[in-house]
Amino acid sequence: METELQISAESDQSERAYGIVRQLRQTLDEYIAKHEDFGTGLTPIDPGFDAPAVVQDMCLAGVKAGVGPMAAVAGAFAKEVGSRLLTTSKQVIIENGGDVWLTTKGLTTIAIFAGQSSLSMKLGITVDAYDPIAICTSSGTVGHSTSFGKADAAVVVSYDACLADACATRLGNDIKTADDIEAALDTIYKISGVVGALAIVGEKCGAVGDLELVNL
């Protein structure tokens, strides 16, 4: 597991962010060493009452989405780093492998990267980021993360970054062809806490929920 964050803030937060990431990595590495299924399982896991808070958040998101807890790891890191940096920067954007956690105290547009699709970087989602919000993306054609589907982009928006990340994985897993977009989006949107979702397969795109889409 590697951690590579792109951080935008009102001042240089690199030293603080590095310390936060090291602490989180140590927490997860120690937990995985004792609970191998947490690190490798592809189905929901009960962490137990004594698990660290970040582990419990990831597991809960996995339960809601019907996936393993590590499907929420990028969202968890983005959220944990971002929320802690708010003590020294009122505006923070954290990007972690396609998963974005942000608070910018206003409207912000996030472009959607969808690999070789002609829609890639042509569509954006505008969110009111006065309060922290997450836009997470999974893909079966881009990147190294595990996906059992073929979506060029499977995007979920939620105020819970772990949930957004886990649900993006589930959405991507459920889309094998463009014909699966509608049913997969309906499934994800029924999960409590999901604000909206979008999926792109080739030249086809579908969206549900309270999303403001913009042409870029």
Residue frames as qw, qx, qy, qz and C-alpha x, y, z in Angstrom:
[[0.000, 0.888, 0.460, 0.000, 0.00, 0.00, 0.00],
 [0.424, 0.089, 0.020, 0.901, 1.39, 3.39, -1.02],
 [0.036, -0.842, -0.443, 0.306, 0.19, 6.87, -0.13],
 [0.352, 0.073, 0.261, 0.896, 0.59, 9.78, -2.55],
 [0.035, 0.793, 0.535, -0.289, -1.44, 12.91, -1.85],
 [0.262, 0.401, 0.201, 0.854, -1.85, 16.13, -3.77],
 [0.272, -0.658, -0.545, 0.442, -2.66, 18.88, -1.30],
 [0.137, 0.553, 0.164, 0.805, -3.90, 22.42, -1.88],
 [0.430, -0.679, -0.495, 0.329, -4.13, 24.71, 1.14],
 [0.013, 0.991, 0.081, 0.107, -3.67, 28.30, 2.23],
 [0.126, -0.826, 0.548, -0.029, -0.07, 27.61, 3.27],
 [0.499, 0.383, -0.777, -0.010, 2.54, 24.87, 3.01],
 [0.782, -0.366, 0.255, -0.436, 1.16, 21.87, 4.92],
 [0.745, 0.356, -0.562, -0.046, 3.63, 19.25, 3.68],
 [0.163, 0.345, -0.795, 0.470, 5.39, 18.64, 7.00],
 [0.523, -0.075, 0.515, -0.675, 2.18, 18.29, 8.98],
 [0.845, 0.241, -0.147, -0.454, 0.59, 16.12, 6.29],
 [0.563, 0.389, -0.724, 0.090, 3.60, 13.82, 6.24],
 [0.085, -0.234, 0.785, -0.567, 3.36, 13.31, 9.99],
 [0.690, 0.078, 0.294, -0.656, -0.37, 12.58, 9.80],
 [0.806, 0.338, -0.392, -0.288, 0.12, 10.07, 6.98],
 [0.343, 0.362, -0.822, 0.276, 2.89, 8.27, 8.86],
 [0.344, -0.118, 0.673, -0.644, 0.67, 7.97, 11.92],
 [0.791, 0.213, 0.080, -0.568, -2.25, 6.64, 9.87],
 [0.686, 0.403, -0.594, -0.116, -0.06, 4.19, 8.01],
 [0.098, 0.302, -0.852, 0.417, 1.33, 2.88, 11.29],
 [0.561, 0.007, 0.491, -0.666, -2.17, 2.45, 12.70],
 [0.841, 0.313, -0.107, -0.429, -3.40, 0.53, 9.66],
 [0.529, 0.455, -0.715, 0.051, -0.22, -1.53, 9.25],
 [0.115, -0.244, 0.825, -0.496, -0.39, -2.64, 12.89],
 [0.691, 0.122, 0.373, -0.606, -4.06, -3.54, 12.58],
 [0.785, 0.416, -0.338, -0.310, -3.56, -5.45, 9.30],
 [0.258, 0.447, -0.835, 0.190, -0.69, -7.40, 10.88],
 [0.261, -0.039, 0.825, -0.499, -3.16, -8.75, 13.44],
 [0.594, 0.456, 0.518, -0.413, -6.22, -8.94, 11.16],
 [0.277, -0.160, 0.696, 0.643, -5.14, -10.15, 7.72],
 [0.240, 0.563, 0.770, 0.182, -8.72, -10.28, 6.44],
 [0.026, 0.864, 0.213, -0.456, -8.99, -6.52, 6.88],
 [0.105, -0.631, 0.454, 0.620, -6.20, -5.96, 4.38],
 [0.045, -0.150, 0.854, 0.495, -7.19, -8.59, 1.83],
 [0.288, 0.426, 0.830, -0.217, -10.94, -9.19, 2.24],
 [0.037, -0.121, -0.500, -0.857, -13.25, -8.22, -0.61],
 [0.401, -0.581, -0.633, -0.318, -16.42, -8.51, 1.46],
 [0.317, -0.761, 0.095, -0.558, -17.66, -6.54, 4.50],
 [0.592, 0.020, -0.666, 0.453, -15.91, -7.11, 7.83],
 [0.512, -0.818, -0.195, -0.176, -16.90, -6.43, 11.44],
 [0.392, 0.601, -0.467, 0.516, -13.89, -4.72, 13.07],
 [0.602, -0.386, -0.590, 0.374, -14.98, -5.13, 16.66],
 [0.231, -0.940, -0.244, -0.060, -15.55, -2.37, 19.22],
 [0.576, -0.685, 0.154, 0.419, -11.86, -1.95, 20.09],
 [0.668, 0.347, 0.318, 0.576, -10.60, -1.22, 16.55],
 [0.232, -0.270, 0.019, 0.934, -9.07, 2.21, 15.80],
 [0.358, 0.622, 0.320, -0.619, -11.54, 4.84, 14.63],
 [0.299, 0.535, -0.498, -0.613, -10.23, 4.90, 11.05],
 [0.035, 0.053, -0.985, -0.158, -10.62, 1.11, 10.82],
 [0.239, 0.454, 0.763, -0.394, -14.20, 1.31, 12.11],
 [0.344, 0.636, -0.011, -0.690, -15.02, 4.05, 9.59],
 [0.230, 0.387, -0.749, -0.486, -13.64, 1.96, 6.71],
 [0.041, 0.114, 0.992, -0.040, -15.47, -1.16, 7.83],
 [0.311, 0.541, 0.547, -0.558, -18.78, 0.65, 8.24],
 [0.363, 0.587, -0.287, -0.664, -18.44, 2.10, 4.75],
 [0.137, 0.230, -0.917, -0.295, -17.66, -1.37, 3.41],
 [0.197, 0.304, 0.886, -0.289, -20.76, -2.79, 5.09],
 [0.375, 0.621, 0.260, -0.637, -23.00, -0.11, 3.58],
 [0.389, 0.603, -0.446, -0.535, -21.51, -0.54, 0.11],
 [0.968, 0.083, 0.185, -0.146, -21.16, -4.32, 0.23],
 [0.675, 0.592, -0.360, 0.251, -17.39, -4.34, -0.34],
 [0.772, -0.202, -0.347, 0.492, -14.22, -4.95, 1.65],
 [0.323, -0.870, -0.168, 0.333, -12.93, -2.23, 3.99],
 [0.485, -0.323, 0.329, 0.743, -9.81, -1.46, 1.96],
 [0.283, 0.601, 0.553, 0.503, -12.12, -0.12, -0.76],
 [0.169, -0.948, -0.241, -0.118, -12.38, 2.93, 1.51],
 [0.711, -0.365, -0.054, 0.599, -8.69, 3.42, 2.30],
 [0.362, 0.285, 0.193, 0.867, -7.98, 6.29, -0.11],
 [0.259, -0.730, -0.318, -0.547, -11.06, 8.16, 1.06],
 [0.701, -0.640, -0.258, 0.181, -10.11, 7.53, 4.67],
 [0.620, -0.161, 0.008, 0.768, -6.63, 9.00, 4.21],
 [0.134, 0.480, 0.275, 0.822, -7.97, 12.01, 2.30],
 [0.448, -0.754, -0.332, -0.346, -10.53, 12.69, 5.02],
 [0.734, -0.552, -0.200, 0.341, -8.20, 12.18, 7.97],
 [0.529, -0.015, 0.070, 0.845, -5.41, 14.31, 6.54],
 [0.025, 0.543, 0.330, 0.772, -7.77, 17.01, 5.30],
 [0.495, -0.762, -0.354, -0.220, -9.78, 17.31, 8.50],
 [0.694, -0.504, -0.142, 0.494, -6.65, 17.59, 10.64],
 [0.438, 0.138, 0.165, 0.873, -5.14, 20.25, 8.39],
 [0.110, -0.773, -0.425, -0.458, -8.20, 22.43, 8.94],
 [0.543, -0.729, -0.232, 0.345, -6.65, 23.55, 12.22],
 [0.404, -0.483, 0.227, 0.743, -4.03, 25.50, 10.24],
 [0.017, 0.057, -0.537, -0.841, -5.81, 26.14, 6.92],
 [0.495, 0.299, 0.426, -0.696, -9.47, 27.07, 6.51],
 [0.774, 0.488, -0.109, -0.389, -9.50, 25.78, 2.93],
 [0.360, -0.408, 0.826, 0.151, -8.07, 22.37, 2.04],
 [0.844, 0.354, -0.169, -0.366, -8.26, 20.10, -0.99],
 [0.439, -0.413, 0.795, 0.067, -6.83, 16.58, -0.74],
 [0.801, 0.383, -0.277, -0.367, -6.58, 14.35, -3.83],
 [0.437, -0.409, 0.800, -0.051, -5.64, 10.73, -3.27],
 [0.197, -0.045, 0.928, 0.313, -5.63, 8.53, -6.36],
 [0.194, -0.316, -0.671, -0.642, -8.85, 9.93, -7.82],
 [0.395, -0.671, -0.621, 0.086, -10.55, 10.49, -4.48],
 [0.161, 0.446, -0.084, 0.876, -11.02, 14.12, -3.47],
 [0.376, -0.680, -0.556, 0.295, -11.89, 15.52, -0.02],
 [0.280, 0.319, 0.052, 0.904, -12.31, 19.27, 0.13],
 [0.130, -0.828, -0.480, 0.258, -13.64, 22.29, 1.91],
 [0.402, 0.225, 0.196, 0.866, -13.26, 25.58, 0.07],
 [0.017, 0.489, 0.435, -0.756, -16.02, 27.62, 1.74],
 [0.426, 0.531, -0.064, -0.730, -17.90, 27.90, -1.55],
 [0.878, 0.411, 0.146, -0.198, -18.71, 26.35, -4.92],
 [0.207, -0.581, 0.718, 0.322, -15.95, 24.23, -6.46],
 [0.852, 0.392, -0.109, -0.330, -15.91, 22.22, -9.68],
 [0.534, -0.399, 0.731, 0.147, -14.12, 18.87, -9.91],
 [0.539, 0.469, -0.507, -0.482, -13.27, 17.57, -13.39],
 [0.897, -0.071, 0.398, -0.180, -13.99, 13.89, -14.13],
 [0.112, 0.557, -0.762, -0.311, -11.11, 11.90, -15.62],
 [0.868, 0.130, 0.360, -0.317, -12.41, 8.88, -17.55],
 [0.654, -0.169, 0.640, 0.368, -9.40, 7.47, -19.36],
 [0.219, -0.020, 0.657, 0.721, -9.84, 7.10, -23.10],
 [0.182, 0.702, 0.685, -0.071, -13.51, 8.10, -23.10],
 [0.245, 0.497, 0.261, 0.791, -14.26, 11.18, -25.19],
 [0.389, -0.824, -0.284, -0.300, -16.07, 12.52, -22.11],
 [0.729, -0.326, -0.254, 0.545, -12.89, 12.51, -20.02],
 [0.324, -0.314, -0.100, 0.887, -12.18, 15.98, -18.57],
 [0.071, -0.319, -0.465, -0.823, -15.19, 17.31, -20.51],
 [0.534, -0.637, -0.438, -0.344, -17.57, 16.95, -17.57],
 [0.194, 0.257, -0.599, 0.733, -17.31, 18.33, -14.07],
 [0.450, -0.626, -0.637, -0.014, -19.29, 18.17, -10.85],
 [0.017, 0.529, -0.209, 0.822, -19.84, 21.43, -8.99],
 [0.566, -0.472, -0.651, 0.181, -20.27, 21.03, -5.24],
 [0.255, -0.851, 0.080, -0.451, -20.92, 23.44, -2.41],
 [0.750, 0.038, -0.509, 0.421, -17.81, 22.77, -0.36],
 [0.254, -0.731, 0.208, -0.598, -18.60, 25.17, 2.48],
 [0.750, -0.435, 0.452, -0.211, -18.62, 22.02, 4.62],
 [0.167, -0.429, 0.849, 0.258, -16.23, 19.13, 3.88],
 [0.849, 0.334, 0.162, -0.377, -17.42, 16.89, 1.05],
 [0.434, -0.344, 0.766, 0.327, -15.90, 14.02, -0.93],
 [0.744, 0.528, -0.130, -0.389, -15.98, 13.12, -4.63],
 [0.495, -0.402, 0.759, 0.131, -14.50, 9.66, -5.14],
 [0.684, 0.515, -0.301, -0.419, -13.82, 7.82, -8.41],
 [0.669, -0.206, 0.706, 0.106, -13.21, 4.19, -9.28],
 [0.553, 0.598, -0.348, -0.465, -12.32, 2.84, -12.71],
 [0.908, -0.017, 0.418, 0.035, -11.96, -0.51, -14.40],
 [0.739, 0.582, 0.116, 0.318, -9.83, 0.96, -17.21],
 [0.209, 0.795, -0.268, 0.502, -7.63, 3.50, -15.40],
 [0.338, -0.677, 0.491, -0.431, -5.20, 3.06, -12.53],
 [0.352, 0.266, -0.888, 0.128, -4.05, 0.10, -10.46],
 [0.450, -0.131, 0.581, -0.665, -6.89, -0.22, -7.94],
 [0.130, 0.128, 0.979, 0.085, -8.91, -3.43, -7.98],
 [0.542, 0.271, 0.102, -0.789, -12.16, -3.21, -9.95],
 [0.429, 0.115, 0.892, 0.084, -14.28, -6.06, -11.26],
 [0.464, 0.742, 0.427, -0.227, -16.08, -3.84, -13.75],
 [0.567, 0.262, 0.395, 0.674, -15.36, -1.93, -16.95],
 [0.023, 0.958, 0.279, -0.064, -16.44, 1.61, -16.11],
 [0.517, 0.501, -0.094, 0.688, -14.12, 4.34, -17.32],
 [0.009, 0.277, -0.421, 0.864, -15.28, 6.38, -14.33],
 [0.493, -0.560, -0.656, -0.112, -17.58, 5.50, -11.45],
 [0.131, 0.331, -0.288, 0.889, -18.04, 8.59, -9.28],
 [0.446, -0.638, -0.627, 0.000, -19.82, 8.98, -5.94],
 [0.027, 0.522, -0.201, 0.829, -20.39, 12.16, -3.94],
 [0.639, -0.580, -0.505, 0.008, -20.95, 12.05, -0.17],
 [0.211, -0.863, 0.257, -0.381, -20.16, 14.05, 2.94],
 [0.794, -0.438, 0.421, 0.006, -18.57, 10.81, 4.22],
 [0.276, 0.696, -0.602, -0.278, -15.31, 10.22, 2.33],
 [0.279, -0.209, 0.937, -0.030, -15.04, 6.57, 3.36],
 [0.585, 0.430, 0.623, -0.292, -18.57, 5.93, 2.12],
 [0.485, 0.767, -0.148, -0.393, -17.95, 7.79, -1.14],
 [0.074, 0.574, -0.793, -0.191, -14.82, 5.72, -1.79],
 [0.366, -0.003, 0.922, -0.123, -16.42, 2.37, -0.93],
 [0.576, 0.571, 0.461, -0.359, -19.53, 3.15, -2.99],
 [0.370, 0.736, -0.396, -0.405, -17.43, 4.23, -5.97],
 [0.085, -0.331, 0.933, 0.113, -15.78, 0.81, -5.84],
 [0.456, 0.294, 0.802, -0.250, -19.16, -0.91, -5.67],
 [0.515, 0.714, 0.108, -0.461, -20.50, 1.19, -8.53],
 [0.239, 0.647, -0.641, -0.335, -17.49, 0.37, -10.67],
 [0.254, -0.146, 0.956, -0.028, -17.73, -3.33, -9.84],
 [0.508, 0.428, 0.664, -0.343, -21.38, -3.44, -10.91],
 [0.503, 0.751, -0.059, -0.424, -20.78, -1.94, -14.35],
 [0.674, -0.101, 0.637, 0.360, -19.56, -4.50, -16.87],
 [0.311, 0.363, 0.560, 0.677, -21.05, -2.76, -19.93],
 [0.102, -0.123, -0.026, -0.987, -22.82, 0.51, -20.67],
 [0.531, -0.377, -0.577, -0.493, -26.12, -1.33, -20.30],
 [0.582, -0.369, -0.637, 0.344, -25.41, -1.72, -16.58],
 [0.171, 0.257, -0.194, 0.931, -25.15, 2.00, -15.85],
 [0.453, -0.459, -0.165, -0.746, -28.77, 2.69, -14.92],
 [0.831, -0.396, -0.378, -0.101, -29.24, -0.28, -12.58],
 [0.671, -0.028, -0.388, 0.631, -25.85, 0.24, -10.93],
 [0.033, 0.336, -0.129, 0.932, -26.57, 3.91, -10.26],
 [0.624, -0.481, -0.254, -0.561, -29.98, 3.09, -8.81],
 [0.830, -0.269, -0.440, 0.210, -28.37, 0.61, -6.41],
 [0.487, 0.071, -0.313, 0.813, -25.78, 3.09, -5.19],
 [0.147, -0.416, -0.027, -0.897, -28.20, 5.97, -4.78],
 [0.709, -0.497, -0.385, -0.321, -30.31, 3.89, -2.40],
 [0.684, -0.138, -0.476, 0.535, -27.42, 3.75, 0.08],
 [0.304, -0.921, -0.241, 0.043, -27.96, 6.19, 2.92],
 [0.473, -0.679, 0.187, 0.529, -25.40, 9.01, 2.83],
 [0.477, 0.134, 0.541, 0.680, -24.87, 9.07, -0.94],
 [0.156, 0.595, 0.101, -0.782, -25.56, 12.54, -2.34],
 [0.695, 0.620, -0.049, -0.361, -25.27, 11.49, -5.97],
 [0.656, -0.237, 0.638, 0.327, -23.36, 9.34, -8.44],
 [0.519, 0.715, -0.232, -0.407, -22.15, 9.37, -12.04],
 [0.740, -0.141, 0.613, 0.240, -20.83, 6.66, -14.35],
 [0.420, 0.715, -0.344, -0.441, -19.08, 6.80, -17.71],
 [0.724, -0.039, 0.654, 0.218, -18.53, 3.87, -20.06],
 [0.459, 0.279, 0.556, 0.634, -17.11, 4.87, -23.42],
 [0.004, -0.279, -0.253, -0.926, -19.39, 7.49, -24.91],
 [0.483, -0.588, -0.539, -0.361, -22.25, 6.85, -22.48],
 [0.119, 0.182, -0.541, 0.812, -22.83, 8.63, -19.19],
 [0.471, -0.607, -0.571, -0.289, -25.48, 8.40, -16.50],
 [0.123, 0.235, -0.495, 0.828, -26.06, 10.30, -13.27],
 [0.468, -0.620, -0.607, -0.167, -28.41, 10.26, -10.29],
 [0.515, -0.523, -0.427, 0.529, -28.97, 12.37, -7.22],
 [0.059, -0.972, -0.144, 0.174, -28.34, 15.96, -6.26],
 [0.636, -0.176, 0.312, 0.683, -25.49, 16.70, -8.68],
 [0.286, 0.887, 0.007, -0.361, -24.72, 19.85, -10.62],
 [0.760, 0.076, 0.432, 0.479, -22.97, 18.74, -13.82],
 [0.149, 0.876, -0.109, -0.445, -21.09, 21.24, -15.95],
 [0.825, 0.492, 0.085, 0.264, -19.45, 21.13, -19.36],
 [0.504, -0.674, 0.218, 0.494, -15.74, 21.94, -19.26]]
